[in-house]
Amino acid sequence: MDNIRWDNVNGNTLPENILKAVISGTLSTWSASRVMAPLARANIKDAQKLMAHLENEPLSTRELAHFYEHYQKSNRSVRDRMLENPFLFIKVQNERIQSEQAKEIHDGPEGKWFKDIKMVYAVLGRLLKTVSHVHYPKSDPFKKQTLKAWVNKVENQAAKLKKEIEP
């Protein structure tokens, strides 16, 4: 083990427990390079804590990537809870995803359609709130023309949709 080193980009060696897991095959090189190495560079204690859990309850590469993606977006208190039991976090996330998928199946294409039309409505609301930032008296004439062309396209699509649903 003394002659084996895996240096990351900054020249730092991975913590010993992570190196041992890669060498023994309990941690894939992908997981080590894409999850554990960046985590160790950012917070070595969290990386070691996660690795300690993985030694007892391994996660698949996909699960570990999902864990790390969520970890990156979370605040300290959420991260601490995630690190207390990574397996439980993944289990809860999987159940949430399955529940969402079941709802989509239950709601059928009608549910998806209503979800989409609500999103269109929300996006149009956001555009209305910000239109004064992109369309003003001294704005670039080409940009004004482009903006109007897109509004016309949206208007035409809305007209087609309205025609489809009217008796």
Sequence and secondary structure as in RCSB ss.txt:
>XXXX:A:sequence
MDNIRWDNVNGNTLPENILKAVISGTLSTWSASRVMAPLARANIKDAQKLMAHLENEPLSTRELAHFYEHYQKSN
RSVRDRMLENPFLFIKVQNERIQSEQAKEIHDGPEGKWFKDIKMVYAVLGRLLKTVSHVHYPKSDPFKKQTLKAW
VNKVENQAAKLKKEIEP
>XXXX:A:secstr
 TT   B TTS B  HHHHHHHHHTSS HHHIIIIIHHHHHH HHHHHHHHHHHHHS   HHHHHHHHHHHHHS 
HHHHHHHHH HHHHHHHHHHHHHHHHHHHHHHHHHHHHHHHHHHHHHHHHHHHHHHHHH  TTS HHHHHHHHHH
HHHHHHHHHHHHHHH  
